[in-house]
Amino acid sequence: MTDPVLLNDWHPVAASSSLVEGGIVTAQLLGWELALWRGSDGEVHAWENRCPHRGMRFSLGRNTGEGIVCAYHGWRFEADGHCSHVPALPGFTPSAKACARVFAARERYGLVWVCAGEPAGDVLPFPEYDDAQLRKVICGPYDVASSGPRIMENFLDMAHFGLVHTGILGDAQHTEVRDYRVQPFDDGSGFGGANGSGVLATQCFAWQPQTNSLSHGGSDVEYTYRVVRPLTAILTKLPQAQQEFREAISLHIQPIAEEFSRVWIILAMTNFKQSDDELRAFQDHIFLQDKPIVENQVPLRLPIAGKAAAAELSMRCDRMSEAYRRYLVGQGMRYGVVVE
């Protein structure tokens, strides 16, 4: 994988809670298989899941808290990835080449994030998560046989509410998408170049029969969408009938392959009444309605330029999607998209 846009970005690969002391968790990212482990100091580590000696998976080895011991020949690797001991040659000092491939890893928002290249900035900002008045719940992950950009575009699309999410986020009697505003967005992080720009869509109104898992009647809902990374978007919802209710839904896509993705959703909301399982069940229901849609679009990779993009017709209600595609073109995106 050579696309620098995604190579140098941060991607979610696991829930923080899955990394327990002494354990090794596997994950996939951009074609790599990873071994994730937590050291005795609490720090998380991400290595390519392959011993450089004979290719044994590190995930079958032993987490010592200071590093990993390979299950095949017992080679001991320290936290920085370098081999410090070879049992078959007790007096031998391994060279610098005897080293695991180490990736940058961080914990943020209850997830483990990995950058497979050289981080162009920090993990994306999600200010709603830092709001102590909002409850946080992680939903998913959801495996989807489609590209990350196709999944992102579906998340930004309001025109499908009355057809795909009938009775919840829309119905057949309220399918009109009112005009809304789209403009460039700067998250202030400086990520992705001098401007760090994304896409902001405001004044997005939709009538919904069930605006959230607490509502029991239809209401207009005001949406705001923020695209803050090529594979991350955050929406906020303000139901007109529940003025005291606030909700932010953050979508994060783990690109496993160009046409296979894992999706993580983080909720930050004022709903403190329902259990985590109830909130997850509501999001599961919504997302699993979207899953067969994005898995059956042709092509699975998002056409953002060239003849493939011209073959798809766009209307005024697609302005958010069109802005997202232009954003990817401007970023120089090549992974999971069609540009010819």
N, C-alpha and C positions, 0 to 999 in steps of 0.2 A: 504494500500500500504506500503510494508516494504522494498522495494529496496532502500538501502542507496545511491546508485549512483545517482538516480534521486531525491530522497527525499531531499538530501542535496545540490542540484544544484539550480540554478536560472532559472526560466522559464517565458517567456512573457505571459501575461494574458489579456492585454488591451492596446489600444493606450492612451498615456498620455492625449491627447486632449479630450478624452471621459469623463474624471473625472473633472467635473465642480464643483465649490463651491456650497454646499447645495445638491448635488446629490449623489445617491448611484447606483453603477453599479455592475451587477452580472457577474461572470466568473466561469469557471470550470477548475480544475487542479487535475490530479491524483486521480480522484474519489471524490474530495471535491467540494462543491459549495461554492463560495466565495462572500463576499460583499466587494466591493472596494469603498473607499470614500476619498475625499480630505478635510483636515482640513482647518480652517481659516488661519493657518500659512503656507499653501501651501504644507504641507507634505501629502504623500499618505499612506493609511492604507489598510490592507487586513485582513479580519476576516472570520472565517467560518460563512456562512450565516444562522445562527441558534441561536436564543436566548436560553440561558441555562435554562430559567424558564420553558417554555412550547413549545419550539421548533419553535417559530414563526420566519419566515424569516426576518432578519434585513433589507433586501432590501425594505420591505414595510413600514419601519419606517421613522424616520426623522433625517437627518444629521444636527446637531446644529452647526457644525464648530469645536466643541470641543469633539464631540462624537456622539453617536446614541441613540435615544429614540425609544424603541420598540413600534410597532403599537398596540400590543395586550393589554398589561397591563401598558404601559408607563414607564417601567423600564428604567432608564437613565444609559448609559454606557459611561465612559470617554475614552480618546484617548488610554490609556494603556489597555483597555478592561474591567476594573473593574467596577462593578455596584456601583453607588453612591447614588441612590435614588429609592425607591419603593413607588409609590403613595398610594397604599393600606395600607401601614404601614409607615406613615410619620416620626415617630421617630425612626425607625429601622435602624441600621447600618448593611448593607449587609456584609457577610463574604467574605473571599478571594475566596471561591469557586464560588461565584456569579460573574463569569467572562466569557467574550466572548473568544473564541479560536482565538488568534492573530498570524498571520504569518508575517515573515519578508518581507518587501516590499521596493523596490527601483524604481527610475525612471532613465532610461538610453536609449539613442538612440531613443528618442521619444516614448518609450514603458514603461509600468509598468511591473516590474519583481517581482515575488514572489518565496520565498523558503519555502516549506512546512515543512522542518526539521530544522536542524542546519546548516547554511551556511558553506560550506567547504572552501569558498573563496569569492572573489568579483564577481560581474557580469562580464561576459566574456569580454576580450579586443577586440575591433573592431577599430584598428588604422585608417583605411580609413575614418571612420565617423568623426574623429577629424581633418581631412585634410580640411582646409578652402577653398581649391581650388575645392573641389568636392561638387556637389549638392546632397542633401539627400531627398529621397522620400520613404515613407512606402507604401507597396503594400499588398493587402489582407485585413483581414485574409481569408484563404481558409479552409473550413471544409472538412476533408477527412476521409472516413471510412476505415482506415488502421492504422497500428502501426507507431509510430514515426521512428523506425529504418528502416522500409521498405521505407518510404518517403525519409529518408536521403540517403539510398543507391541509390535510383533512381536519386537523385540530383548529386551524384558522378559518374554516369554512362554516358559515352560518346557514347557507342555502339548503343544507341537507337535514336540518333539524326536524322539519315537519314530515319528512319521508323516512329517514332512518331511525329517528328517536321519537316516533309518534306516541303521544300520550305522556311523554316525559318532558323532553326539551322542545317539543313542537307538535303541531297537528296539521291535518290537511286543510283546515280552514284559515290558517295563519301562516302561509308560506312566503309572503312578500318579505324581502330583505330591504329594509329602509336604508336610505343613503347614510353613509358614515364617512368619517375622516381618516385618511391614511397619510402618515408623514414619517420622515426619518426619525430614528430614536438613537440617542447616545446614552449608554448605561453608565458613563463616567469612569469606566475601568481602563480605557485606553487599549482594550483588547482588539486584536485583528487589524492593526494599523493605526494611523494617527487619529482617526475619528472614532473608532470603536462603535460604528453605527449599526443599527438594526432597523426594525420596523415597528411603528406604533400605530395602532388603530383605535380610535376613540369614537364616542357617540354611537356605539353599536347597540341597537335595541332589538330585542326579540320577545315575542309573547310566548310564554311557556306554561303548559298545564301543570308541571311540577318542577319548580325552579331548583329545588334541592331536596335532600332526603327528609327535611323537616316540614316542607310546605304541604298544604292540603287544598290547594286551589290555584287557578291560573293567575298569572301576573306578567306585566312587562318587566323585563330584566335589562339592565344596562351592562354591557360587556366592555372591557378594555383589554386589548391584546398587546403584549410586548414580545417581540422576537429579539432575544438578547444574545443568541448564538445560532449558528446554522442549524443545530438540532435541539434547541431549547426555546420554549415559549411559555409565557406566564399570562394567564388571564385572570381578571378580577370580575366578580359578579355582584351586582347590587339590585336585588329584587325590589320593585317599587312597593309591593305589599308587605315587605318585611324590612322596614327602614333600619331596624337594629341589627340585621344580619349582614355580615361581611364574609366574603370568601375569595381566596386566591388559589388557583389551581396551576401548579407548575408541572409542565410536561418535559421530561428528559429522555432522550433516545440514546441507547447504547448500540452503536453500529457494529454488529457482529460480522456481517458481510454486506456486500453492496445491495443484496436483495433479501436480507434477513436481519431483523432488529429486535431488540428487547426494550420495552417501554416502562419507565418508572414515572409515577405521578405522586407529587407531594401536595397535600392539602394544608392550607392555613386558614382557619375559619373560626367564627364565633359560636359554632355548634358544640356545646359542651354536654348536651343531653344524651346523645346516642353513643353507643359503644364503638370502639375501633372497628369491630367486625361488621357492624351495621353500616358504617360509613364506607368501608371497603366494598361491601356487597352492592351498594348503590353505584359506586364507580365501576365495579366489575361489570354490572349490567349495561351501563352506558358504553364502556369501552368494547365489550364483546359484541355490541351492535355495529361498531365501526370496523372491527377486525375483518369480516368477510368483504367489506367494501374495498379497503386498501389492498387486500390480497388478490383482488380481481380487477384491478386497473391495468390497462395496457398502454405503455410498458410499465413495469414495476418501478423502474427508475424514473425520476421526475424530469420531464422535458423542460429545460429552462432556456434553451436557445436553439437556433437552427430550424431545420425542417420539422423535426419532431415537435417542437414547441408550437410552430405555426399550424400544425395539424390539429391542435386542440383549440376550440373556440372559447373565447372569454367574453363575459358580459360585465356590465357595471357592478353587479353584486360580487364579482370576482376580483375587485381591486386589491383586496388584501393579499390574495394568492399571487396576483401579478406582481405586487410590490415585493413579496417574499422571493419570487423567482428572480427578479432584478437584483435583489440583495445577494443571492447566491452567485449570480453572474459577476457582480462587482467584487465579491470575495475571492473569485477564482475557483469556485467549487468544481470538483471533478468526480468525486466519489458518490455513487448512488444517484447520479443525474445523467441526462442525455444532453449534449451540447451541439450535436450535428444535425 
